[in-house]
Amino acid sequence: MKFVGFFSEMNVTMADNGSINDYITDTVNYDKKRIIKYLLTFGRQAVCPRSAIDCITGKIISTSFAVNDDGQYCWPDFLIYHIDRYPIRLPEDFLQHVLSKTE
């Protein structure tokens, strides 16, 4: 399983993809709506009963968060929040995977 979007600011022990600051870019090379739609099609695999934060501002965005996967990639649901609000660079192999699975 490959992990995407587990930013170190969240202190998730199962995975750490590094600081969100390493993923902020000027522009993104993908369709945010298409990526978010894909991420939303998968149900929760696990729920963590601790707060999720906006990894840029530190503000609490949810009292809990879920972990989802598509059988190849695993991501926290707070990744969707961050993609929607910030220009987050995503791994190219992940983007290609999503594009191959969507219209």
C-alpha angles and dihedrals in degrees: 000000000000119000123221129182101010095138117196091234088073094055094219108172097205093065141000119193092177133257120333086231088071089059101046111108137170094251136000125236095215142067104262094201092053093049093046092048089053093048091050094055093074123078127230116282095184138000124217113207095215131094123276116216138202096255091213101048101022090231116146109250099176138007090232140009137214133222117221134184141184097208094269105042131038125202140168117244090239087071087074091055091052095045089051094051107031139039096254119181109224125200111272093228090055092049091050090049092052093045091051090054099045138060 
